[in-house]
Amino acid sequence: MTRRLLLTYLSIAALVLLCLEIPLGFVYSRAERDRMISAAQEEAASLSAFAELSLAAGREDEDLPRRVTECAGRIGGQIAVIGRSGSLIAASHPLSAREARELLERPDVAAALNGTGSADVRTSRIGGMRYLSVAAPVGHATPPEAAVRISVPTDTVHGRVHRVWLLLALAGLAVLAVVAGFAFAVARWAARPVHELQRATVRLADGSLPGPVTVTDGPPEIRSLAATFNQTAARLEHLLASQRAFAAEASHQLKTPLAALRLRLDNLEPAVAPSGRASLTAALTETDRLARLVEGLLAMAGPEERAVTRDVVDPERVCAERHRTWAPVFEQRQVLLVLAGERTGPVLALPGALEQILDNLLSNALSHSPPGSTVTIRLRGRHASERRRAAADGRASFVDLHVIDQGPGMTEEQRLRAFDRFWRAPDAPKGGTGLGLALVQRLAHAGGGDAALRAASPGGLDAVVSLPCAGPDRSLSPPSASLRQATARR
């Protein structure tokens, strides 16, 4: 923000200076040009009058050359008095007969011999004058007997004009330097509270509630924004504290009555008649479902109630440990649980999140897998091209955790809705809560990753959870020892 404000101030100042200095420079150049033309014309008129008197008195060979030489020395140019026949009457510098005849062919001299004066201004490539020549007729006769031609170099005028342009440029740079210093101070004054608000917002987005933002200087709008931010942060802290208190109280207030209800239902079983056992079994089933629903809701609130602090987790170790835990359960259902994958290195995740993610995905896969099928846990790192693209985009590279089953799978519309809370597929087995995949997605997002469902080949479902790498990308290598040992135990 400071750079943008500084650039804006400097751009406006530079535009104003250009609008002022460029016209001023051109006006000065034109004034110098007009002044020089006027001085040369006055000098030509004065010398023409003197030449007329000298010619009338017959003293053009005595007084006129001396006056021409003095005038040329005074103005620093060249002067020639040329007769109508082309004869050179007087000159401040030596001229040959051919050069004298060439003077007769010049437009200004020809115009003067016809009775009119002329100023011939030649300009150089950069817009300044190279030289100035002025011719004036001698006498009032028509046509005049002779003409006076004055040629004045313009180096002096060029020098003055260039010096003025240089002074204007230096003055503009000095003004820009002053404006830059003032603009930098103003930009820092305006941007300092914005930067403080930005840092506080980043801390708030990271999950750590910042203290009140103290903004005592800066524009009034920024101070009002800081006060509003402090109110918002305080309200958010109050809401989170209330949520944490509710989660803590709900864990005690809900679990205990449900456990007591289940115990009472179990105690009722001997006293229930055979005709009522079906209702008792249904009540027990619904009680278990309600207990799972409470556990799922508390698990959903867990990532929100605690600060989002990610830990470095070894996914290979977690996958191997969950494989050992779930393999006997899968065997009882005649489903093979396979562990495969690559060495991926550590990832970032919330504490215990990867275990909960695997448990929910494996539970869903088991409930939808027919006997004799296979469920595969697979770790896969992003390929080298994907990692380079992620690094070029400034994004972290990821490790993908796949849980692939061979069940009936889902349609595309069902895969899009599967992560909604309490949503269950029409053909889903009874007893679920519809919170498992929602919890998986919540835990993945809280750790900086993502979760998705894809169609597996040739059939079934591929649940993919992407987790960010904890360090620099590592080259993909053969399966690690933990994965090889788990596979060998199968």
Steps between C-alpha positions, in 0.01 A plus 500: 500500500786739579654444157169550324428825684854624435472413130166682480635818659812499283296440183274794576798724582685394183191567288459849649869578447489385140190710434678806644863460395460383139286802395735729696802360316338543160385854585855593603644347181254692283570824689876461448445430130275805457741719694793394282302558178397847619858590594632382163229692310575818696872459432431444128276811482766714676778378272276547194446866590873552553579331167247725325675811634844364410393418144335840462819675622724282285691374804401132476868405478600686820233508772280204397762217533604631842139517621428151361804354678408666831140384481601141416738495794232631732236245404743215439366430150574571134384802298509563127382798290426386143423718202215436266740387229652242732805702595621475858498851645613410854535184710613410848683195366669415172265383225591381152315614191320165480388521865376856435293379203362215712380756753287659227318167459397474865130568562556767765748699286279469193202628700704792637615602149134500399432754774388281792694370802505132594600284797608144415488280813646151471420247771705198608367145558428555872293813443763770571638754249816418305555854361305816427535709186328837441518713184385862467492731193731805487308815418139565413533475126318229312686287432771582759865542401631245755403271784643430845513139616572411863565137602503439875600159655256363751739306722457752781123476483523121489717505811257719691201291396675176595600644836141603567376150411764351729401732783135408451589130510709542817226707661247229410721230651547707815123549528445127445754421772320730744163356399640146538616572854171658596299230322701224670428650840128535421484148353671351805266691726196371309625143447639426848159433662395300193805275537421453869145403413632260236729327748215470749273359229762240404531391863122480524482291182767264638281430801685704763276777624699827505472762769335833431660693214626835625465760225549856624620661177412476135191611310170505690361223278786268601447576869130423461588175321736404783227558756260286297764227468554498876125462555485216246798320655354535849163366383670209321702418811180501705326272250792256493518497878127427513544222246786345695293515817205341321715218360651431842161500670332297226765230527398447863130579480428276199731206550392424855120484434558290188718256690238479779222448243692221331566334836131518597396352166746215548360438848148488357577214264423211747167659593378563146255255351591331173248714319680816614854394427485642149414843641777470760752411234386800291534726806853369563589558135369856507685565828825383343431715196432801721828436685689487170325818388608680818857379456498618139367844591761541772770391255371754247525777759849392603695662211303822550534526877876467519770712345604380157852384582630240258749232593747309288357151447652191340220368275680169441502420871136601545388293199691195625355537851141540375551205266598278792195620697242459222630186328329255745170688464521474123585130521182435701303653211705298246648817351873533432668820625814580298766759584714635218663823397818700471740670735360849525660658805319682784185706454324775697173418677310574819595276794315168462325615183661245267389212724140632506505547122615143440255355749204672334609411148569137591167473683314631195696272267429196716127571516479518118739217407351161409663179629801392296589856392810703581549838666834672431678765706746678274738793556608692194718808465446755227705438186801720424314707240217567747747596772681744270170656399394533862833663589467743208152596622626549856289208629612217726533156345278224636485134586184316394346235725269264306248256648366298206216250529324274251146573610209636295652848487306828462366710220662835429216687670528278808877556517442876502249477786679234701689756715181677612413453865239233573472406131487128430470314172158345431646147502728557802486240779287593798657631818724773356492865600611671180782680683800282415597656167411849625744447786766374256467813290502728806817341637670515158416868454612586853840345420539696177395215269189381321278194457324368190315194373579347163375204305734202533590273210344258413242575771462632850604823661838672543504732803798736468632721781779745407736608778772767466861390525684601817828587326670518161366262238667162507557281202264210474676182598408136559259415785632567845580228753174549692295455185701195390466340841123562509462353154713200591283430808196468274 
